[in-house]
Amino acid sequence: MLTVFNGMMDSMMLLGQDVVAVGNGSMAVLLLHLLAAAVFAVLGIVVLFLTIFLMDKVTRFSIVKEVIEEHNQALATIVAAVVVGISLIIASAILG
């Protein structure tokens, strides 16, 4: 009876070691993926702001002035469509 109990204890200890080893490896992979997601998120936001800034510089008029001060809803809709389009392109580039 004692040998059966010792065998069960040895098996449980081995299982516990495997779980700890897998747990540490899984945590490292999780942290690596979280870091990659954070880097891609920041990079995507920077690229989005750069495209909006470039769009504002390319036009002959100020987009901010037209949308906020003049309440130009047509231009606001176009800017929103451009933002959604650029966001989809950035997301597709990140996902591969």
N, C-alpha and C positions, 0 to 999 in steps of 0.2 A: 504494500500500500504506500509506503514511504517513497519507493522508487517511482511509482506512477505520479505521485504528487511532485517530486523533484523534476520529473520529465515535463510535466505541465508547466511548472514554473520556468524551466529553461526555455520552453517554447514561447511562453508569454514574453520573456525578456528579449528573445530574438525578434519577436513581432514588434515589440516596443521600439527596439533599435531601428528596425526597418521603417517604421512610421516616422520616427524622429529624423532619419536620414532623408526620407522623401519629403517630409515637412520643410526641412531647411532648404532643400533644393527647389521645392515649389515656391517658397517664400522669395528666394533669390530671383527666380523667373518672374514672379509677380512684380517684384520691385523693378526689374529690368523693363518689363512691359509698361508699368506705370510711368517710369522715367521717359521712355520713348513716346508715350502718349502725350505727356506734358510738353516735351520738346516739339513734337509735331503740332500741338495745339497752339503754342506760342508762335511758332514759325508760320502757321496758317493765318493767324490773326495779324501778324506783321505784314505778310504779303497782301492780305485784304486791305489793310490801311494804306499800304503803298499804292495799290491800284486805285483806290478812291482818291488819294492825293494826286496821282498822275492824271486821273480823269478831270479833276478840278483845275489842274494847270493847263491841260490841253484845250479846254473850252475857252471861248473868248469872254465868257461871263463868269461870275462867281456863283457856283452851285449853291453854296450855303446862303448867300444873299437872296437868290431867287426862291429857294424853298422856304426859308424861315421868314424873311421880311416881306417878300412879294406873294407868298402863299401859292406858289406855282405847283399845283397838284399834279399836272402832267409830267413835269420834270421830276418831281418826287417819286412818281410811279416808275419812270425810266431808271432813276438811280437805284430804286429798290430792286428792279429786275436785274440790273447790272450786278448789284451786290449778291443776289441769289445765284446768278450765273457764275460769278467768280468763286463763290463759296463752293458750288458744286464741282468746279474744276479743281480747286484746292483739295477737296475731300477725295476726289477720284485719284489725284496724284499721290495723296498720302496712303490710300488703301492699296494702290498698285494696280 
